[in-house]
Amino acid sequence: MTDNNNEKHKIVIVGGGAAGLELATSLGKKLGKKGLAEVMLLDASPTHIWKPLLHEVAAGTLDESEQIEYLAQAHRNHFRFRLGKMEGLNRQKKEIHVSPTLSDSGEELIPRRTFSYDTLVMSVGSISNTFNIKGVAEHCLFLDTTTQAFKFQKQLVESYIKSHAGKAADKTLSIVIIGAGATGVELSAQLHEVTNLLAVYGLDESSDVKLTIIEAANQLLPALPVKLANATQQQLVKLGIDLKLGRRVIEVTREGVHTHDGEIIPADLKVWSAGIKAPDWMQDLDGLEINRINQLVVDETLKTGDDAIFAIGDCAACPWPGHDGNVPPRAQAAHQQASTLSKSIVNRLQGGKLVKYVYLDYGSLVALGKYTTVGNLMGNLMGSVSIGGFIARVVYLSLYKMHQVAVHGYFRTSMLTLSNLFRRSAHAKIKMH
């Protein structure tokens, strides 16, 4: 099945994460609305959730209204959405191949398709890097996608209920998080909060749940300064979370997690958050250059070795002048890249030049649920400034609001914020189904 279009310039964006959805929305408004180009967004999921919020989905504390329906977003912003997963690329014909979409029972809902493009933007994000450690893929849960986060949340509730029903057997529910980056740390604090809420609801007691974080490095949060990492560590210890630092995982089994020093840590639920890479199928993109973690290598204009193909977000290896590595895979980078590439594509269609992307590092922030938020802000005048508590929480929330404004605009974001405030006062704080 081939998608036939007219002679308008065809822009295809693969991946509806923070970068892809912001870019599709921007180009839809600038080009699609005026009939200057056809903008299409392809994603394997029908809905979008900002990836830094997936730990809240997993814990069951995120309001479902935070999900964005791609079809509705496309209709409002003059681009097209197609449901499907890219499986191949033909650069000579300027076509992408999309695998069939199947139902939960295996029935084919949408056949295999081919879409042509004039400009292709790869924005497929990242997945967990298991480093080929034995048993990780089979026994660990991941938080790469909304589907995986909902799967974790379902298993979490079922495990709580099972543990509650088995109290007579003095059963302790053990949850082990492997990896002490932002995702692992934020998830641990969120799960501690959920445990206390369940105790209020009469389902469980916090003493019956054991939370453990395993990290190969000797400090939490390698992206943050040591001072802030230590402050975070003190807060987690205060919450009763067991920290096993300097422990390298060598195997994961059904019963628990094996570390390099011979310890076996029992675990009912095991979450892997110890590294990322771009999807493995990126290795077969018709000769495009990738790095060791499957990211597409791009120049300072976010262009690959093919003049018609760009990459943004976590799947792009973008140079960071003046630094040893590439631009880090953060939400703020995805937001900036989408804004830059939107200008470049509009310029290109008007005969202008591509815009160079300059990464502005605004620092790193980590939210520990209701307990605290820590981080460091970067500024040209102030250098790096450590912040915490209420101010850090406000800044952390503002990053999400920037994403919402890019997707919805100021008025709609304001209405959604007010709606959520009222909704939270009337609904349960955690999802139990």
Contacts in CASP RR format, 6 or more apart in sequence:
PFRMAT RR
TARGET T0000
AUTHOR 0000-0000-0000
METHOD contacts of the structure
MODEL  1
MTDNNNEKHKIVIVGGGAAGLELATSLGKKLGKKGLAEVMLLDASPTHIW
KPLLHEVAAGTLDESEQIEYLAQAHRNHFRFRLGKMEGLNRQKKEIHVSP
TLSDSGEELIPRRTFSYDTLVMSVGSISNTFNIKGVAEHCLFLDTTTQAF
KFQKQLVESYIKSHAGKAADKTLSIVIIGAGATGVELSAQLHEVTNLLAV
YGLDESSDVKLTIIEAANQLLPALPVKLANATQQQLVKLGIDLKLGRRVI
EVTREGVHTHDGEIIPADLKVWSAGIKAPDWMQDLDGLEINRINQLVVDE
TLKTGDDAIFAIGDCAACPWPGHDGNVPPRAQAAHQQASTLSKSIVNRLQ
GGKLVKYVYLDYGSLVALGKYTTVGNLMGNLMGSVSIGGFIARVVYLSLY
KMHQVAVHGYFRTSMLTLSNLFRRSAHAKIKMH
1 111 0 8 1.000
1 112 0 8 1.000
1 113 0 8 1.000
1 114 0 8 1.000
2 113 0 8 1.000
2 114 0 8 1.000
2 116 0 8 1.000
3 82 0 8 1.000
3 113 0 8 1.000
3 114 0 8 1.000
3 115 0 8 1.000
3 116 0 8 1.000
5 38 0 8 1.000
5 116 0 8 1.000
6 38 0 8 1.000
8 35 0 8 1.000
8 36 0 8 1.000
8 37 0 8 1.000
8 38 0 8 1.000
9 31 0 8 1.000
9 36 0 8 1.000
9 37 0 8 1.000
9 38 0 8 1.000
9 118 0 8 1.000
9 119 0 8 1.000
9 349 0 8 1.000
10 37 0 8 1.000
10 38 0 8 1.000
10 40 0 8 1.000
10 116 0 8 1.000
10 117 0 8 1.000
10 118 0 8 1.000
10 119 0 8 1.000
11 27 0 8 1.000
11 31 0 8 1.000
11 37 0 8 1.000
11 38 0 8 1.000
11 39 0 8 1.000
11 40 0 8 1.000
11 117 0 8 1.000
11 118 0 8 1.000
11 119 0 8 1.000
11 121 0 8 1.000
11 345 0 8 1.000
12 40 0 8 1.000
12 42 0 8 1.000
12 96 0 8 1.000
12 115 0 8 1.000
12 117 0 8 1.000
12 119 0 8 1.000
12 120 0 8 1.000
12 121 0 8 1.000
13 20 0 8 1.000
13 23 0 8 1.000
13 24 0 8 1.000
13 27 0 8 1.000
13 39 0 8 1.000
13 40 0 8 1.000
13 41 0 8 1.000
13 42 0 8 1.000
13 121 0 8 1.000
13 123 0 8 1.000
14 42 0 8 1.000
14 43 0 8 1.000
14 86 0 8 1.000
14 96 0 8 1.000
14 120 0 8 1.000
14 121 0 8 1.000
14 122 0 8 1.000
14 123 0 8 1.000
14 124 0 8 1.000
15 41 0 8 1.000
15 42 0 8 1.000
15 43 0 8 1.000
15 122 0 8 1.000
15 123 0 8 1.000
15 124 0 8 1.000
15 125 0 8 1.000
16 24 0 8 1.000
16 41 0 8 1.000
16 43 0 8 1.000
16 48 0 8 1.000
16 70 0 8 1.000
16 123 0 8 1.000
17 43 0 8 1.000
17 48 0 8 1.000
17 51 0 8 1.000
17 123 0 8 1.000
17 125 0 8 1.000
17 334 0 8 1.000
18 50 0 8 1.000
18 51 0 8 1.000
18 313 0 8 1.000
18 331 0 8 1.000
18 334 0 8 1.000
18 335 0 8 1.000
18 338 0 8 1.000
18 403 0 8 1.000
19 123 0 8 1.000
19 125 0 8 1.000
19 312 0 8 1.000
19 313 0 8 1.000
19 334 0 8 1.000
19 335 0 8 1.000
19 337 0 8 1.000
19 338 0 8 1.000
20 41 0 8 1.000
20 121 0 8 1.000
20 123 0 8 1.000
20 312 0 8 1.000
20 313 0 8 1.000
20 334 0 8 1.000
20 338 0 8 1.000
21 41 0 8 1.000
21 48 0 8 1.000
21 68 0 8 1.000
21 70 0 8 1.000
21 73 0 8 1.000
21 407 0 8 1.000
22 334 0 8 1.000
22 335 0 8 1.000
22 338 0 8 1.000
22 339 0 8 1.000
22 403 0 8 1.000
22 406 0 8 1.000
22 407 0 8 1.000
23 121 0 8 1.000
23 123 0 8 1.000
23 312 0 8 1.000
23 338 0 8 1.000
23 341 0 8 1.000
23 342 0 8 1.000
24 39 0 8 1.000
24 41 0 8 1.000
24 74 0 8 1.000
24 77 0 8 1.000
24 79 0 8 1.000
25 73 0 8 1.000
25 77 0 8 1.000
25 79 0 8 1.000
25 406 0 8 1.000
25 407 0 8 1.000
26 338 0 8 1.000
26 339 0 8 1.000
26 342 0 8 1.000
26 406 0 8 1.000
27 37 0 8 1.000
27 39 0 8 1.000
27 79 0 8 1.000
27 342 0 8 1.000
27 345 0 8 1.000
27 346 0 8 1.000
28 39 0 8 1.000
28 77 0 8 1.000
28 78 0 8 1.000
28 79 0 8 1.000
29 77 0 8 1.000
29 78 0 8 1.000
30 36 0 8 1.000
30 342 0 8 1.000
30 346 0 8 1.000
31 37 0 8 1.000
31 39 0 8 1.000
31 345 0 8 1.000
31 346 0 8 1.000
31 349 0 8 1.000
32 38 0 8 1.000
32 39 0 8 1.000
32 78 0 8 1.000
32 79 0 8 1.000
33 77 0 8 1.000
33 78 0 8 1.000
36 349 0 8 1.000
37 349 0 8 1.000
38 80 0 8 1.000
39 78 0 8 1.000
39 79 0 8 1.000
39 80 0 8 1.000
40 79 0 8 1.000
40 80 0 8 1.000
40 81 0 8 1.000
40 82 0 8 1.000
40 115 0 8 1.000
41 70 0 8 1.000
41 74 0 8 1.000
41 79 0 8 1.000
41 80 0 8 1.000
41 81 0 8 1.000
41 82 0 8 1.000
42 81 0 8 1.000
42 82 0 8 1.000
42 83 0 8 1.000
42 84 0 8 1.000
42 86 0 8 1.000
42 96 0 8 1.000
42 98 0 8 1.000
42 115 0 8 1.000
43 70 0 8 1.000
43 81 0 8 1.000
43 83 0 8 1.000
43 84 0 8 1.000
44 83 0 8 1.000
44 84 0 8 1.000
44 85 0 8 1.000
45 70 0 8 1.000
45 83 0 8 1.000
45 145 0 8 1.000
45 146 0 8 1.000
45 147 0 8 1.000
46 69 0 8 1.000
46 70 0 8 1.000
46 71 0 8 1.000
46 83 0 8 1.000
47 67 0 8 1.000
47 68 0 8 1.000
47 69 0 8 1.000
47 70 0 8 1.000
47 146 0 8 1.000
48 67 0 8 1.000
48 68 0 8 1.000
48 70 0 8 1.000
48 73 0 8 1.000
48 146 0 8 1.000
49 57 0 8 1.000
49 62 0 8 1.000
49 66 0 8 1.000
49 67 0 8 1.000
49 68 0 8 1.000
49 146 0 8 1.000
49 149 0 8 1.000
50 66 0 8 1.000
50 331 0 8 1.000
50 400 0 8 1.000
50 403 0 8 1.000
51 331 0 8 1.000
52 182 0 8 1.000
52 331 0 8 1.000
52 399 0 8 1.000
52 400 0 8 1.000
53 62 0 8 1.000
53 66 0 8 1.000
53 400 0 8 1.000
54 143 0 8 1.000
54 144 0 8 1.000
54 145 0 8 1.000
54 146 0 8 1.000
54 148 0 8 1.000
54 149 0 8 1.000
54 183 0 8 1.000
55 143 0 8 1.000
55 149 0 8 1.000
55 183 0 8 1.000
55 184 0 8 1.000
55 186 0 8 1.000
55 187 0 8 1.000
55 190 0 8 1.000
56 62 0 8 1.000
56 190 0 8 1.000
57 146 0 8 1.000
57 149 0 8 1.000
57 150 0 8 1.000
57 153 0 8 1.000
58 143 0 8 1.000
58 149 0 8 1.000
58 152 0 8 1.000
58 153 0 8 1.000
58 156 0 8 1.000
58 187 0 8 1.000
58 190 0 8 1.000
58 271 0 8 1.000
59 153 0 8 1.000
59 156 0 8 1.000
59 187 0 8 1.000
59 190 0 8 1.000
59 191 0 8 1.000
59 193 0 8 1.000
59 194 0 8 1.000
59 430 0 8 1.000
60 153 0 8 1.000
60 156 0 8 1.000
60 194 0 8 1.000
60 430 0 8 1.000
60 431 0 8 1.000
61 190 0 8 1.000
61 193 0 8 1.000
61 194 0 8 1.000
61 429 0 8 1.000
61 430 0 8 1.000
61 431 0 8 1.000
63 420 0 8 1.000
63 423 0 8 1.000
63 424 0 8 1.000
63 427 0 8 1.000
64 431 0 8 1.000
65 416 0 8 1.000
65 419 0 8 1.000
65 420 0 8 1.000
65 423 0 8 1.000
66 420 0 8 1.000
67 146 0 8 1.000
68 407 0 8 1.000
70 81 0 8 1.000
70 83 0 8 1.000
71 81 0 8 1.000
73 81 0 8 1.000
73 407 0 8 1.000
74 80 0 8 1.000
74 81 0 8 1.000
82 98 0 8 1.000
82 113 0 8 1.000
82 115 0 8 1.000
83 101 0 8 1.000
83 110 0 8 1.000
84 98 0 8 1.000
84 99 0 8 1.000
84 101 0 8 1.000
84 110 0 8 1.000
85 98 0 8 1.000
85 99 0 8 1.000
85 101 0 8 1.000
86 96 0 8 1.000
86 97 0 8 1.000
86 98 0 8 1.000
86 99 0 8 1.000
86 124 0 8 1.000
86 281 0 8 1.000
87 97 0 8 1.000
87 98 0 8 1.000
87 99 0 8 1.000
87 281 0 8 1.000
88 96 0 8 1.000
88 97 0 8 1.000
88 281 0 8 1.000
88 284 0 8 1.000
88 285 0 8 1.000
88 286 0 8 1.000
89 95 0 8 1.000
89 96 0 8 1.000
89 97 0 8 1.000
89 120 0 8 1.000
89 285 0 8 1.000
89 286 0 8 1.000
89 288 0 8 1.000
90 96 0 8 1.000
90 97 0 8 1.000
90 286 0 8 1.000
91 286 0 8 1.000
91 287 0 8 1.000
91 288 0 8 1.000
91 306 0 8 1.000
91 308 0 8 1.000
91 309 0 8 1.000
93 116 0 8 1.000
94 116 0 8 1.000
94 117 0 8 1.000
94 118 0 8 1.000
94 120 0 8 1.000
94 308 0 8 1.000
95 114 0 8 1.000
95 115 0 8 1.000
95 116 0 8 1.000
95 117 0 8 1.000
96 114 0 8 1.000
96 115 0 8 1.000
96 117 0 8 1.000
96 120 0 8 1.000
97 112 0 8 1.000
97 113 0 8 1.000
97 114 0 8 1.000
98 112 0 8 1.000
98 113 0 8 1.000
98 114 0 8 1.000
98 115 0 8 1.000
99 112 0 8 1.000
100 108 0 8 1.000
100 109 0 8 1.000
100 110 0 8 1.000
100 111 0 8 1.000
100 112 0 8 1.000
101 108 0 8 1.000
101 109 0 8 1.000
101 110 0 8 1.000
102 108 0 8 1.000
102 109 0 8 1.000
103 109 0 8 1.000
117 308 0 8 1.000
118 308 0 8 1.000
119 308 0 8 1.000
119 309 0 8 1.000
119 310 0 8 1.000
119 345 0 8 1.000
119 348 0 8 1.000
120 308 0 8 1.000
120 309 0 8 1.000
120 310 0 8 1.000
121 309 0 8 1.000
121 310 0 8 1.000
121 311 0 8 1.000
121 312 0 8 1.000
121 341 0 8 1.000
122 282 0 8 1.000
122 285 0 8 1.000
122 296 0 8 1.000
122 304 0 8 1.000
122 309 0 8 1.000
122 310 0 8 1.000
122 311 0 8 1.000
122 312 0 8 1.000
122 315 0 8 1.000
122 316 0 8 1.000
123 311 0 8 1.000
123 312 0 8 1.000
123 313 0 8 1.000
123 315 0 8 1.000
124 278 0 8 1.000
124 279 0 8 1.000
124 282 0 8 1.000
124 315 0 8 1.000
125 278 0 8 1.000
125 279 0 8 1.000
125 313 0 8 1.000
125 314 0 8 1.000
125 315 0 8 1.000
126 144 0 8 1.000
126 276 0 8 1.000
126 277 0 8 1.000
126 278 0 8 1.000
126 279 0 8 1.000
126 314 0 8 1.000
126 315 0 8 1.000
126 329 0 8 1.000
127 142 0 8 1.000
127 144 0 8 1.000
127 276 0 8 1.000
127 277 0 8 1.000
127 278 0 8 1.000
127 279 0 8 1.000
128 142 0 8 1.000
128 143 0 8 1.000
128 144 0 8 1.000
128 272 0 8 1.000
128 273 0 8 1.000
128 274 0 8 1.000
128 275 0 8 1.000
128 276 0 8 1.000
128 277 0 8 1.000
129 274 0 8 1.000
129 275 0 8 1.000
129 276 0 8 1.000
129 277 0 8 1.000
129 293 0 8 1.000
130 136 0 8 1.000
130 137 0 8 1.000
130 140 0 8 1.000
130 272 0 8 1.000
131 274 0 8 1.000
131 275 0 8 1.000
133 249 0 8 1.000
133 250 0 8 1.000
133 251 0 8 1.000
133 252 0 8 1.000
134 250 0 8 1.000
134 251 0 8 1.000
134 252 0 8 1.000
135 251 0 8 1.000
135 252 0 8 1.000
135 253 0 8 1.000
136 249 0 8 1.000
136 252 0 8 1.000
136 272 0 8 1.000
138 252 0 8 1.000
139 252 0 8 1.000
139 253 0 8 1.000
139 254 0 8 1.000
139 256 0 8 1.000
139 270 0 8 1.000
140 178 0 8 1.000
140 252 0 8 1.000
140 270 0 8 1.000
140 271 0 8 1.000
140 272 0 8 1.000
141 148 0 8 1.000
141 151 0 8 1.000
141 152 0 8 1.000
141 155 0 8 1.000
141 269 0 8 1.000
141 270 0 8 1.000
141 271 0 8 1.000
141 272 0 8 1.000
142 148 0 8 1.000
142 271 0 8 1.000
142 272 0 8 1.000
142 273 0 8 1.000
143 149 0 8 1.000
143 152 0 8 1.000
143 183 0 8 1.000
143 187 0 8 1.000
143 271 0 8 1.000
143 273 0 8 1.000
152 269 0 8 1.000
152 271 0 8 1.000
153 431 0 8 1.000
155 269 0 8 1.000
156 175 0 8 1.000
156 191 0 8 1.000
156 194 0 8 1.000
156 269 0 8 1.000
157 431 0 8 1.000
157 432 0 8 1.000
157 433 0 8 1.000
159 173 0 8 1.000
159 268 0 8 1.000
159 269 0 8 1.000
160 173 0 8 1.000
160 198 0 8 1.000
160 203 0 8 1.000
160 204 0 8 1.000
160 209 0 8 1.000
161 203 0 8 1.000
163 171 0 8 1.000
163 172 0 8 1.000
163 173 0 8 1.000
163 204 0 8 1.000
163 208 0 8 1.000
163 209 0 8 1.000
163 268 0 8 1.000
164 203 0 8 1.000
164 204 0 8 1.000
164 208 0 8 1.000
167 208 0 8 1.000
171 208 0 8 1.000
172 208 0 8 1.000
172 209 0 8 1.000
172 210 0 8 1.000
173 204 0 8 1.000
173 208 0 8 1.000
173 209 0 8 1.000
173 210 0 8 1.000
173 268 0 8 1.000
173 269 0 8 1.000
174 209 0 8 1.000
174 210 0 8 1.000
174 212 0 8 1.000
174 265 0 8 1.000
174 266 0 8 1.000
174 267 0 8 1.000
174 268 0 8 1.000
174 269 0 8 1.000
175 191 0 8 1.000
175 209 0 8 1.000
175 210 0 8 1.000
175 211 0 8 1.000
175 212 0 8 1.000
175 267 0 8 1.000
175 268 0 8 1.000
175 269 0 8 1.000
175 270 0 8 1.000
175 271 0 8 1.000
176 212 0 8 1.000
176 213 0 8 1.000
176 214 0 8 1.000
176 256 0 8 1.000
176 257 0 8 1.000
176 265 0 8 1.000
176 267 0 8 1.000
176 269 0 8 1.000
176 270 0 8 1.000
176 271 0 8 1.000
177 184 0 8 1.000
177 187 0 8 1.000
177 188 0 8 1.000
177 211 0 8 1.000
177 212 0 8 1.000
177 213 0 8 1.000
177 214 0 8 1.000
177 271 0 8 1.000
177 273 0 8 1.000
178 213 0 8 1.000
178 214 0 8 1.000
178 249 0 8 1.000
178 252 0 8 1.000
178 257 0 8 1.000
178 270 0 8 1.000
178 271 0 8 1.000
178 272 0 8 1.000
178 273 0 8 1.000
178 274 0 8 1.000
179 213 0 8 1.000
179 214 0 8 1.000
179 215 0 8 1.000
179 216 0 8 1.000
179 272 0 8 1.000
179 273 0 8 1.000
179 274 0 8 1.000
179 275 0 8 1.000
180 213 0 8 1.000
180 214 0 8 1.000
180 215 0 8 1.000
180 217 0 8 1.000
180 220 0 8 1.000
180 221 0 8 1.000
180 243 0 8 1.000
180 245 0 8 1.000
181 215 0 8 1.000
181 220 0 8 1.000
181 221 0 8 1.000
181 222 0 8 1.000
181 223 0 8 1.000
181 273 0 8 1.000
182 221 0 8 1.000
182 223 0 8 1.000
182 364 0 8 1.000
182 366 0 8 1.000
183 273 0 8 1.000
184 213 0 8 1.000
184 271 0 8 1.000
184 273 0 8 1.000
185 213 0 8 1.000
185 220 0 8 1.000
185 221 0 8 1.000
185 232 0 8 1.000
185 236 0 8 1.000
185 366 0 8 1.000
185 368 0 8 1.000
186 366 0 8 1.000
186 367 0 8 1.000
186 368 0 8 1.000
186 369 0 8 1.000
187 271 0 8 1.000
187 273 0 8 1.000
188 211 0 8 1.000
188 213 0 8 1.000
188 236 0 8 1.000
188 239 0 8 1.000
188 241 0 8 1.000
189 235 0 8 1.000
189 236 0 8 1.000
189 239 0 8 1.000
189 241 0 8 1.000
189 367 0 8 1.000
189 368 0 8 1.000
189 369 0 8 1.000
189 371 0 8 1.000
190 369 0 8 1.000
191 209 0 8 1.000
191 211 0 8 1.000
192 206 0 8 1.000
192 211 0 8 1.000
192 239 0 8 1.000
192 240 0 8 1.000
192 241 0 8 1.000
193 369 0 8 1.000
193 370 0 8 1.000
193 371 0 8 1.000
194 430 0 8 1.000
195 204 0 8 1.000
195 206 0 8 1.000
195 209 0 8 1.000
195 211 0 8 1.000
196 206 0 8 1.000
197 429 0 8 1.000
197 430 0 8 1.000
198 204 0 8 1.000
198 430 0 8 1.000
199 205 0 8 1.000
199 206 0 8 1.000
210 242 0 8 1.000
211 240 0 8 1.000
211 241 0 8 1.000
211 242 0 8 1.000
212 241 0 8 1.000
212 242 0 8 1.000
212 243 0 8 1.000
212 244 0 8 1.000
212 265 0 8 1.000
212 267 0 8 1.000
213 220 0 8 1.000
213 236 0 8 1.000
213 241 0 8 1.000
213 242 0 8 1.000
213 243 0 8 1.000
213 244 0 8 1.000
214 244 0 8 1.000
214 247 0 8 1.000
214 249 0 8 1.000
214 257 0 8 1.000
214 259 0 8 1.000
214 265 0 8 1.000
215 243 0 8 1.000
215 244 0 8 1.000
215 245 0 8 1.000
215 246 0 8 1.000
215 247 0 8 1.000
215 274 0 8 1.000
216 246 0 8 1.000
216 247 0 8 1.000
216 248 0 8 1.000
216 249 0 8 1.000
216 274 0 8 1.000
217 245 0 8 1.000
217 246 0 8 1.000
218 245 0 8 1.000
218 246 0 8 1.000
219 226 0 8 1.000
219 229 0 8 1.000
219 230 0 8 1.000
219 233 0 8 1.000
219 245 0 8 1.000
220 229 0 8 1.000
220 232 0 8 1.000
220 233 0 8 1.000
220 236 0 8 1.000
220 243 0 8 1.000
220 245 0 8 1.000
221 228 0 8 1.000
221 229 0 8 1.000
221 232 0 8 1.000
221 364 0 8 1.000
221 366 0 8 1.000
222 229 0 8 1.000
223 328 0 8 1.000
223 364 0 8 1.000
224 232 0 8 1.000
224 364 0 8 1.000
224 366 0 8 1.000
224 374 0 8 1.000
224 375 0 8 1.000
224 376 0 8 1.000
225 376 0 8 1.000
225 384 0 8 1.000
225 386 0 8 1.000
227 386 0 8 1.000
228 374 0 8 1.000
228 375 0 8 1.000
228 376 0 8 1.000
228 386 0 8 1.000
231 374 0 8 1.000
232 366 0 8 1.000
232 368 0 8 1.000
232 374 0 8 1.000
233 243 0 8 1.000
235 368 0 8 1.000
235 371 0 8 1.000
235 372 0 8 1.000
235 374 0 8 1.000
236 243 0 8 1.000
236 368 0 8 1.000
237 243 0 8 1.000
239 371 0 8 1.000
244 259 0 8 1.000
244 263 0 8 1.000
244 265 0 8 1.000
247 259 0 8 1.000
247 260 0 8 1.000
247 261 0 8 1.000
247 263 0 8 1.000
248 259 0 8 1.000
248 260 0 8 1.000
249 257 0 8 1.000
249 258 0 8 1.000
249 259 0 8 1.000
249 260 0 8 1.000
249 274 0 8 1.000
250 258 0 8 1.000
250 259 0 8 1.000
250 260 0 8 1.000
251 257 0 8 1.000
251 258 0 8 1.000
252 258 0 8 1.000
252 270 0 8 1.000
255 264 0 8 1.000
255 266 0 8 1.000
255 267 0 8 1.000
256 264 0 8 1.000
256 265 0 8 1.000
256 266 0 8 1.000
256 267 0 8 1.000
256 270 0 8 1.000
257 264 0 8 1.000
257 265 0 8 1.000
257 267 0 8 1.000
257 270 0 8 1.000
258 264 0 8 1.000
258 265 0 8 1.000
259 265 0 8 1.000
276 293 0 8 1.000
276 314 0 8 1.000
276 329 0 8 1.000
277 293 0 8 1.000
277 294 0 8 1.000
277 295 0 8 1.000
278 290 0 8 1.000
278 293 0 8 1.000
278 294 0 8 1.000
278 295 0 8 1.000
278 296 0 8 1.000
278 314 0 8 1.000
278 315 0 8 1.000
279 294 0 8 1.000
279 315 0 8 1.000
280 294 0 8 1.000
282 290 0 8 1.000
282 294 0 8 1.000
282 295 0 8 1.000
282 296 0 8 1.000
282 315 0 8 1.000
283 290 0 8 1.000
283 294 0 8 1.000
285 296 0 8 1.000
288 296 0 8 1.000
288 304 0 8 1.000
288 305 0 8 1.000
288 306 0 8 1.000
288 309 0 8 1.000
289 296 0 8 1.000
289 297 0 8 1.000
289 304 0 8 1.000
289 305 0 8 1.000
290 296 0 8 1.000
290 297 0 8 1.000
290 317 0 8 1.000
291 297 0 8 1.000
291 317 0 8 1.000
294 315 0 8 1.000
295 311 0 8 1.000
295 314 0 8 1.000
295 315 0 8 1.000
295 316 0 8 1.000
295 317 0 8 1.000
295 326 0 8 1.000
296 304 0 8 1.000
296 311 0 8 1.000
296 315 0 8 1.000
296 316 0 8 1.000
296 317 0 8 1.000
297 304 0 8 1.000
297 305 0 8 1.000
297 317 0 8 1.000
298 304 0 8 1.000
298 310 0 8 1.000
298 311 0 8 1.000
298 316 0 8 1.000
298 317 0 8 1.000
298 318 0 8 1.000
299 305 0 8 1.000
299 319 0 8 1.000
300 318 0 8 1.000
300 319 0 8 1.000
300 321 0 8 1.000
300 356 0 8 1.000
300 357 0 8 1.000
301 310 0 8 1.000
301 344 0 8 1.000
301 354 0 8 1.000
301 355 0 8 1.000
301 356 0 8 1.000
301 357 0 8 1.000
302 310 0 8 1.000
302 311 0 8 1.000
302 312 0 8 1.000
302 316 0 8 1.000
302 318 0 8 1.000
302 337 0 8 1.000
302 340 0 8 1.000
302 341 0 8 1.000
302 344 0 8 1.000
302 357 0 8 1.000
303 309 0 8 1.000
303 310 0 8 1.000
303 354 0 8 1.000
304 310 0 8 1.000
304 311 0 8 1.000
310 341 0 8 1.000
310 344 0 8 1.000
312 334 0 8 1.000
312 337 0 8 1.000
312 338 0 8 1.000
312 341 0 8 1.000
313 329 0 8 1.000
313 333 0 8 1.000
313 334 0 8 1.000
313 337 0 8 1.000
314 329 0 8 1.000
314 334 0 8 1.000
316 327 0 8 1.000
316 337 0 8 1.000
317 326 0 8 1.000
318 326 0 8 1.000
318 327 0 8 1.000
318 333 0 8 1.000
318 337 0 8 1.000
318 357 0 8 1.000
318 359 0 8 1.000
319 326 0 8 1.000
319 327 0 8 1.000
320 326 0 8 1.000
320 327 0 8 1.000
320 328 0 8 1.000
320 359 0 8 1.000
327 333 0 8 1.000
327 359 0 8 1.000
330 364 0 8 1.000
331 399 0 8 1.000
331 403 0 8 1.000
332 360 0 8 1.000
332 361 0 8 1.000
332 362 0 8 1.000
332 363 0 8 1.000
332 399 0 8 1.000
333 359 0 8 1.000
335 402 0 8 1.000
335 403 0 8 1.000
335 406 0 8 1.000
336 357 0 8 1.000
336 359 0 8 1.000
336 360 0 8 1.000
337 357 0 8 1.000
338 406 0 8 1.000
339 406 0 8 1.000
340 355 0 8 1.000
340 356 0 8 1.000
340 357 0 8 1.000
341 355 0 8 1.000
341 357 0 8 1.000
343 355 0 8 1.000
344 354 0 8 1.000
344 355 0 8 1.000
347 353 0 8 1.000
347 354 0 8 1.000
347 355 0 8 1.000
348 354 0 8 1.000
361 378 0 8 1.000
362 377 0 8 1.000
362 378 0 8 1.000
362 379 0 8 1.000
363 375 0 8 1.000
363 376 0 8 1.000
363 377 0 8 1.000
363 378 0 8 1.000
363 384 0 8 1.000
364 375 0 8 1.000
364 376 0 8 1.000
365 373 0 8 1.000
365 374 0 8 1.000
365 375 0 8 1.000
365 392 0 8 1.000
365 395 0 8 1.000
365 396 0 8 1.000
365 399 0 8 1.000
366 373 0 8 1.000
366 374 0 8 1.000
366 375 0 8 1.000
367 373 0 8 1.000
367 393 0 8 1.000
367 396 0 8 1.000
368 374 0 8 1.000
372 388 0 8 1.000
372 389 0 8 1.000
372 392 0 8 1.000
372 393 0 8 1.000
373 388 0 8 1.000
373 389 0 8 1.000
373 392 0 8 1.000
373 393 0 8 1.000
373 395 0 8 1.000
373 396 0 8 1.000
374 386 0 8 1.000
374 387 0 8 1.000
374 388 0 8 1.000
374 389 0 8 1.000
374 392 0 8 1.000
375 386 0 8 1.000
375 387 0 8 1.000
375 388 0 8 1.000
375 392 0 8 1.000
376 384 0 8 1.000
376 385 0 8 1.000
376 386 0 8 1.000
376 387 0 8 1.000
377 384 0 8 1.000
377 385 0 8 1.000
377 387 0 8 1.000
377 395 0 8 1.000
378 384 0 8 1.000
378 385 0 8 1.000
379 385 0 8 1.000
387 395 0 8 1.000
401 413 0 8 1.000
401 417 0 8 1.000
404 413 0 8 1.000
404 416 0 8 1.000
405 413 0 8 1.000
408 416 0 8 1.000
END
